[in-house]
Amino acid sequence: MEPTLTPQQSLQLIEQMIGQAKRSFQRMSFYFLLWGVLLTLAMLATYLLKDGAPATQHGLPWGVAGVLGGILSAIHGSRQSKTEHVKNPMDGIIGWLWASFVITMLIIILGSALAHRDPGVVITLLTGIPTFMTGQIMRFRPLIVGGIVFWVAGIAMHFTSDPLALTILYCAAMVLGYIIPGIILKRQEDGLRTA
């Protein structure tokens, strides 16, 4: 038999769960800032090296960013899991959403490499899905807008082959879709720590 809660206890429980969810979501700022900065730098490096050898033209900056980001994300995630005692059910949903994104992205990158195609446009469009959905789950408008920005940038990228235009579109999507929401999340996280 489950204990019955008074209306006051029910309200406290709900407030407690909302607080845990907010703290849980705000700690995601690290990932948006890390990946936003790394992928923006990879795109800028690709543009600057566009007249170099084929390896540096396309894959090398992205490979370095991917490996470095993966290692730093794994270290940070491992440290986080050791310090956090409360898991929010939404953490699992968001985790699986981003895991499915990474798996799909890796398949696209492999297929594009084998077909000698640039995966950038498709990945930019694809990035809109987990960004938008994370924003919806968190009820965090900057990520919702960020997902839409990735879709708009991906569509615009379909209509140009100019390296400078592609670089500007991609970097703008990263800044508006990852970096600015990451900064806002970080500020909220820092505010929760002091409260």
Summary of the structure (lengths in Angstrom):
residues: 195
radius of gyration: 19.3
end to end distance: 36.8
largest distance: 71.7
contacts: 562
relative contact order: 0.14
helix: 84%
strand: 0%
